[in-house]
Amino acid sequence: MSQSSATTIFKIHFIMNKILFSYTIIFSAVVLLFTGCKKEEDTAPEFNASILAPFSVEFDNIMGDRTLTFNNSAAPYTNAAGEPFTVSMLQYFISNIKVATAEGKEYAVTQDSSYFLIKSSDKATRFAKVRVPEGNYTRLTFTLGVDSLRSTMGIDKRTGVLDPAADHDTGGMYWGWNSGYIFFRFEGNSNVISNDVNGDPTGKKQFKYHIGGFGGYSAPTINNIKTISIDLTTAGIARVRKDRQSNVHLFVDAMKVFNGTNSFKIAEHPTAMFSAFSVGVAGNLPQMFKHDHTEN
């Protein structure tokens, strides 16, 4: 091999090694960049109950595998008993929101800021917006209903969505005759003849489920308050930070009212209010809530 050829090969090897070295440096920098970003994202700030950040829970109401719509007689829903029905009202109280980390750090939202009335007819109410400390949360807990302490407070402590003066006929959630809140109100129409509160036929093809009862004040009564606990580890934990909105998206499947563990037929029970049967209906309600995803 001539000296000229050897020099050329040497130069080629030198250039190739230089290029390879440059690519190695670039690749290492990219890896470090992404690793650093991931580490920063996964590492939660030190838990400090005095430093709060925005957090919300979204209640996305559905009916089985379908979107919830009202009075859709052209395409009624069908429960497990084969009964077709349409929906005219669905609304419920959410309260006492709490979050917890994998390490056991818990935070309960200030109670005065933790009462929400979710109205399916008003999409603006589907978000329960609160503030909690920065952190990575693996569990969400809330109450379906209004707790006994708040239910027995003076009227001045029950304002906003808890105002007992709201008109019952247009969606009010308070029993004036029973001095208590309706935790869950679900109404609609089916092909069965409904009864009134006394069991007498009304001649109307309606169903009404008004579920309430906080356990009684001076004597024990029905207690249909339900605590809902959501494991966030499967569909995405909530990474709450001051500079962004973390939102836990829940599907709320109202079909579970009929098809839950305590399943029943509309034809046999077109109404439920402050009665023993309401306890079974209330037992189905926690099954409505399913974590779909978390937006961080």
Secondary structure as GFF3:
##gff-version 3
##sequence-region A 1 296
A	DSSP	alpha_helix	3	42	.	.	.	ID=ss1
A	DSSP	beta_strand	52	63	.	.	.	ID=ss2
A	DSSP	beta_strand	66	67	.	.	.	ID=ss3
A	DSSP	beta_strand	77	78	.	.	.	ID=ss4
A	DSSP	beta_strand	84	101	.	.	.	ID=ss5
A	DSSP	beta_strand	106	108	.	.	.	ID=ss6
A	DSSP	three_ten_helix	111	113	.	.	.	ID=ss7
A	DSSP	beta_strand	115	119	.	.	.	ID=ss8
A	DSSP	three_ten_helix	123	125	.	.	.	ID=ss9
A	DSSP	beta_strand	127	133	.	.	.	ID=ss10
A	DSSP	beta_strand	135	144	.	.	.	ID=ss11
A	DSSP	alpha_helix	148	151	.	.	.	ID=ss12
A	DSSP	three_ten_helix	155	157	.	.	.	ID=ss13
A	DSSP	three_ten_helix	160	162	.	.	.	ID=ss14
A	DSSP	three_ten_helix	168	170	.	.	.	ID=ss15
A	DSSP	beta_strand	174	175	.	.	.	ID=ss16
A	DSSP	beta_strand	180	190	.	.	.	ID=ss17
A	DSSP	beta_strand	206	212	.	.	.	ID=ss18
A	DSSP	beta_strand	226	231	.	.	.	ID=ss19
A	DSSP	beta_strand	238	240	.	.	.	ID=ss20
A	DSSP	beta_strand	246	253	.	.	.	ID=ss21
A	DSSP	alpha_helix	256	259	.	.	.	ID=ss22
A	DSSP	beta_strand	271	272	.	.	.	ID=ss23
A	DSSP	alpha_helix	276	284	.	.	.	ID=ss24
A	DSSP	three_ten_helix	285	288	.	.	.	ID=ss25
A	DSSP	beta_strand	289	295	.	.	.	ID=ss26
###
